[in-house]
Amino acid sequence: MDTFKAFVCLIFIAFCVNGSIAYIVNPGPMVQATKGEIWPKPKAQTIGETFYTVRPKVLKFEVVTNFTCEILEKAIKRYIRIISSTKDRRKHNRSKSRHSTSHIDTMSWQTDPFYEGNLDLVKIRLTSECEKYPSLQMDESYSLSLNDQMGIIESKSIWGILRGLESFSQMLVLTEDKMTFRVNTTEIFDEPRYPHRGLLLDTSRHYINVFTIMQILDGMTYNKLNVFHWHIVDDQSFPYQSKAFPELSNLGAYDQSLVYTQKDVVKVIEHARYRGIRVMVEFDTPGHTRSWGISHPEILTSCGGQLSGQLGPINPTVNASYEFMENLLREIVEVFPDDYVHIGGDEVGFECWESNTEIGEYMTKNSVQNYQMLEEIYIQRIVDTVHSLNASSVVWQEVFENGVRLPNGTVVQVWTGNRQSLLQQITKQGLPALLSSCWYLDHLQSGGDWKTFYGCDAADFAGTDEQKKLVFGGEACMWSEVVDNGNVLQRIFPRVSATAEKLWSPYEVKDLDDAARRLEEHTCRMKMRGLPAQPPNGAGFCLNN
Amino acid sequence: MDTFKAFVCLIFIAFCVNGSIAYIVNPGPMVQATKGEIWPKPKAQTIGETFYTVRPKVLKFEVVTNFTCEILEKAIKRYIRIISSTKDRRKHNRSKSRHSTSHIDTMSWQTDPFYEGNLDLVKIRLTSECEKYPSLQMDESYSLSLNDQMGIIESKSIWGILRGLESFSQMLVLTEDKMTFRVNTTEIFDEPRYPHRGLLLDTSRHYINVFTIMQILDGMTYNKLNVFHWHIVDDQSFPYQSKAFPELSNLGAYDQSLVYTQKDVVKVIEHARYRGIRVMVEFDTPGHTRSWGISHPEILTSCGGQLSGQLGPINPTVNASYEFMENLLREIVEVFPDDYVHIGGDEVGFECWESNTEIGEYMTKNSVQNYQMLEEIYIQRIVDTVHSLNASSVVWQEVFENGVRLPNGTVVQVWTGNRQSLLQQITKQGLPALLSSCWYLDHLQSGGDWKTFYGCDAADFAGTDEQKKLVFGGEACMWSEVVDNGNVLQRIFPRVSATAEKLWSPYEVKDLDDAARRLEEHTCRMKMRGLPAQPPNGAGFCLNN
């Protein structure tokens, strides 16, 4: 008996959102999905009692201002396709009563007193010129109104329009005739809480192919995430095919079939741009560079002593390193249009530097008192180089922790340790910060750890309002030791949705039971759109995939 | 520094099989894959220095005895297809030296002194009549010889031939010209350590479609697993479309698109039969039956007191329950040809029985002293019913623990608690046992818990040789709270491979480093064959998928 109870509790405790006694398992799904709820939850939404029907074959989006552009036209086509391809696989003839009928999902809507006819037109009111690339400063606010048998999506910015289209597509609920959607009268004003809402993807530990990256970008759109942090190279492999240094991937990639050509990179950046997603690339140095050393051992440290024969981090005491880095960074800033370059700086093992006698001599000669200072010399020059190339830097927290003086505006990404204390310290020095510590997608727990993700908020630290504003947002991190093309989508979705809502929706949106019901729907929605999102809440089912 | 070390150790400690210092991460994959090693490792294999080439377009399997059958003919076609479709995606022209060349993988094999020409013919020597269905008693032993430019696979049984074909297909290593395989002269005698090597799949918590089940069966073949334990229904849903009681799935399935029709069931059984895999179905009673109660509340217990309004386990005090079960079991035994039916018996919550006053009266009247005895009355009748239908029963350990007297030959499956003590007790009473406790695929750990699976052996308990022989084997369990069609294959493979080897290969095969290298290859092999097996060992890559 005790074993029985312990087991059931262990498996189900995270899922018991109905307050039912643990050992009583009801038939049906663990969590009942909502219908037509938007994920992440909008800042302000009023839903009326009356409703319209939307016929995909008739529905039209019309840009009613003069500010249209290719991004908008492509987005309209995309959402028409998404809406039209919403399918219900249920075998109609054998439809049964228990799960498939509810008050908003019957054949009888025509005679419903709250029914107000078809909604055939959605007006797009974009009130200023399109920007070419999304940026940290982009305006993603929009309003969405469904009223008087008409939809209006309005924004000052193309990026806001994109977010509004996504919201609209999520509100449509297929009716029983499977040809028509139902949507309630609605007023929405929405804008994100944080401007930087990212997903880090590591493509070094395992190569993730371009098609899968594009699926990830699609999935980010469904969650209103706006930064694809491309951790493109690392110790294990160097898949980026550089123009200046093709030998890096020629020798440093796992294989020549496992590289990102310049064409591939453009493809990713364009796919992201059309969806209002920034591509922030990371070339992590001075550590995490072992794969660079196959073609360029001269820039890495030759370890001595017990580590003899091994190569360590980039050698900060030789000019070759800085010349190489400047040439590489010049290319990177040209290839990746985003204002920010992530220059890494995490996990620099000082052991190899310590073991190298020439580095010791350099330090004595130049009065460098410790390895933190040595790292500072290196990072300072890299940050300056990035700055001179008209870009800004993002660094991992160690750079801050080691006391490197950072120029104004350098963003510090917090990934481990006491996040609250770190956020407090970083912003106290006037530096912007990003939070990742609590959103590591490679960390697994049995069942649905999206709830752990959901319990973490980037504003939960002691600091002034000014300090809070310096938190630009955060990123979920998909390190790829244990994922490849075959399971990376499953591992990201829907767990990243929890992070996405924490970064978009107001602080007050944090009810777990409500989120569970909405995430149940959102997961099925993502599956219907082709992403193999995994079950978030235990036993259940989706009909549309 | 400490943070750095701690983090790297945490992530990589499981993967550090090269004896390298934890913070030194070498470029390239974490674990170097073997080439042409068979998984699970054969009982006895001698590999010569000389080698042949095998050309898929020329290779022929020839049955040289009179005992051929459809199973064999289909298998030959299947393996010809598997071998022919082995592709290497590397871009040849840009092939680089670091990963793609090694002594057994160059263009120069023609001039290698150990090269002994083409192997174009594999003779199949089946020395007795094919059986129609695999069974617990089936003979899976085979010998495989590659010598004198000829292959010979010999077995007394069609099932042994199937296992031999699988082994042969795994030994072929693609050469650099990508049209030819290389294989060393080899002598193998192989047979499994345990006759019951299973995978449980729960299709109630999430519906797994027939196509995915067939992929799972294919994957079982690649690991020489031979029992598909189909946990087909449970509390949450009843997807089995019964002939006698169609209302069970009409009302108890999640949806009418999420059912297994009789045709579906036949499809699964046939797909399994052709691969030498038994389909052992489970209809778990008296608990885990809530979905049954939607159409047949009369057989479940109406709880009283605080649980009033709830339905509990099957009511063991009313005749309706036994009549219903006899009719259902009669159908099950007819539909599923295997000798064994799993009748469940796990996690029976006694609270509902306790709360029902009529059950209390029955117990007083019939001198049933406790709920264990009440359960015994029920299970005893079900086991007898199964027996009268010429089948045997498998039960979960609780049935044994509750002291139910079981007829000879009833198999007890151990899934929790102190497995060693349980195996000892069960076999001491002369009952056969199956082990599952340490092979729960729904339990996740960060990274590669296949190593935990691999550390568990079904013979590691105190008992006589006679007792050890009563362990028929074991099963890995894929409970489906957190998996559906989108991630179930990734969750099963390659972790189930660890269980498969523990149940097939000799006790002495337990070197983790060696297994890691072989599993790295085996995972890529499964991926090449279309299964999205997840990375087993951290950073790495497969070329063929």
Contacts between the chains, C-beta under 8 A, distances in Angstrom:
chain1	res1	chain2	res2	distance
A	1	B	350	6.7
A	3	B	416	6.1
A	3	B	417	6.1
A	4	B	347	4.7
A	4	B	348	7.6
A	4	B	349	6.6
A	4	B	398	7.6
A	7	B	347	7.0
A	7	B	416	6.4
A	8	B	347	6.8
A	11	B	479	7.8
A	11	B	481	6.3
A	12	B	481	7.8
A	15	B	481	7.6
A	21	B	307	7.6
A	23	B	349	4.6
A	23	B	351	6.9
A	24	B	307	7.2
A	24	B	310	5.6
A	24	B	349	7.7
A	25	B	235	4.1
A	25	B	236	6.9
A	25	B	288	8.0
A	25	B	290	6.0
A	26	B	235	7.5
A	26	B	290	6.5
A	27	B	235	6.1
A	27	B	236	6.0
A	27	B	237	6.8
A	27	B	252	6.7
A	27	B	290	4.7
A	27	B	291	4.3
A	27	B	293	7.4
A	27	B	294	6.0
A	28	B	236	6.5
A	28	B	237	7.5
A	28	B	254	7.3
A	29	B	236	7.2
A	29	B	254	7.2
A	30	B	236	7.8
A	30	B	481	7.7
A	89	B	257	5.3
A	90	B	255	5.8
A	90	B	256	6.6
A	90	B	257	4.9
A	91	B	256	5.2
A	91	B	257	5.1
A	94	B	250	7.6
A	94	B	256	3.9
A	95	B	256	6.2
A	96	B	250	6.1
A	96	B	251	6.5
A	96	B	253	8.0
A	96	B	255	7.5
A	96	B	256	5.7
A	98	B	251	6.4
A	98	B	294	7.0
A	99	B	254	6.5
A	99	B	255	5.9
A	100	B	255	6.7
A	204	B	539	7.7
A	205	B	538	7.1
A	205	B	539	3.9
A	205	B	540	8.0
A	206	B	535	6.3
A	206	B	539	6.7
A	206	B	540	6.9
A	206	B	541	6.5
A	207	B	541	6.0
A	235	B	25	4.2
A	235	B	26	7.5
A	235	B	27	6.1
A	236	B	25	6.9
A	236	B	27	6.0
A	236	B	28	6.6
A	236	B	29	7.2
A	236	B	30	7.8
A	236	B	539	4.4
A	237	B	27	6.8
A	237	B	28	7.5
A	237	B	539	7.8
A	237	B	541	7.7
A	250	B	94	7.5
A	250	B	96	6.1
A	251	B	96	6.4
A	251	B	98	6.4
A	252	B	27	6.7
A	254	B	28	7.3
A	254	B	29	7.2
A	254	B	99	6.5
A	254	B	540	7.9
A	254	B	541	4.3
A	255	B	90	5.8
A	255	B	96	7.6
A	255	B	99	5.9
A	255	B	100	6.8
A	255	B	541	6.6
A	255	B	543	6.0
A	256	B	90	6.6
A	256	B	91	5.1
A	256	B	94	4.0
A	256	B	95	6.3
A	256	B	96	5.9
A	257	B	89	5.2
A	257	B	90	4.9
A	257	B	91	5.2
A	257	B	543	6.7
A	258	B	541	6.0
A	288	B	25	8.0
A	290	B	25	6.0
A	290	B	26	6.5
A	290	B	27	4.7
A	291	B	27	4.3
A	293	B	27	7.4
A	294	B	27	6.0
A	294	B	98	6.9
A	307	B	21	7.6
A	307	B	24	7.1
A	310	B	24	5.6
A	346	B	4	7.9
A	347	B	4	4.6
A	347	B	7	6.9
A	347	B	8	6.8
A	348	B	4	7.5
A	349	B	4	6.5
A	349	B	23	4.7
A	349	B	24	7.7
A	350	B	1	6.5
A	351	B	23	6.9
A	398	B	3	7.9
A	398	B	4	7.6
A	416	B	3	6.1
A	416	B	7	6.5
A	417	B	3	6.2
A	442	B	446	7.0
A	443	B	446	5.6
A	444	B	444	4.7
A	444	B	445	7.0
A	444	B	446	5.2
A	445	B	444	7.0
A	446	B	442	7.0
A	446	B	443	5.6
A	446	B	444	5.3
A	446	B	482	7.6
A	447	B	481	7.1
A	447	B	482	5.7
A	448	B	482	7.2
A	479	B	11	7.8
A	480	B	539	7.6
A	481	B	11	6.3
A	481	B	12	7.8
A	481	B	15	7.6
A	481	B	30	7.7
A	481	B	447	7.1
A	481	B	535	7.4
A	481	B	538	4.4
A	481	B	539	5.5
A	482	B	446	7.6
A	482	B	447	5.6
A	482	B	448	7.3
A	482	B	534	6.8
A	482	B	535	5.6
A	482	B	538	6.7
A	483	B	534	7.2
A	483	B	535	6.9
A	484	B	534	7.3
A	484	B	535	5.5
A	484	B	541	7.6
A	484	B	542	7.6
A	485	B	545	7.7
A	486	B	490	6.1
A	486	B	527	6.5
A	486	B	532	3.3
A	486	B	533	6.8
A	486	B	534	6.3
A	486	B	545	7.5
A	487	B	487	7.2
A	487	B	490	4.2
A	487	B	532	6.4
A	487	B	534	4.6
A	487	B	535	7.9
A	490	B	486	6.1
A	490	B	487	4.2
A	490	B	490	6.0
A	527	B	486	6.5
A	532	B	486	3.3
A	532	B	487	6.4
A	533	B	486	6.8
A	534	B	482	6.8
A	534	B	483	7.2
A	534	B	484	7.3
A	534	B	486	6.3
A	534	B	487	4.6
A	535	B	206	6.3
A	535	B	481	7.4
A	535	B	482	5.6
A	535	B	483	6.9
A	535	B	484	5.5
A	535	B	487	8.0
A	538	B	205	7.1
A	538	B	481	4.4
A	538	B	482	6.7
A	539	B	204	7.7
A	539	B	205	3.9
A	539	B	206	6.7
A	539	B	236	4.4
A	539	B	237	7.9
A	539	B	480	7.6
A	539	B	481	5.5
A	540	B	205	8.0
A	540	B	206	6.9
A	540	B	254	7.9
A	541	B	206	6.5
A	541	B	207	6.0
A	541	B	237	7.6
A	541	B	254	4.2
A	541	B	255	6.6
A	541	B	258	6.0
A	541	B	484	7.6
A	542	B	484	7.6
A	543	B	255	6.0
A	543	B	257	6.8
A	545	B	485	7.6
A	545	B	486	7.4
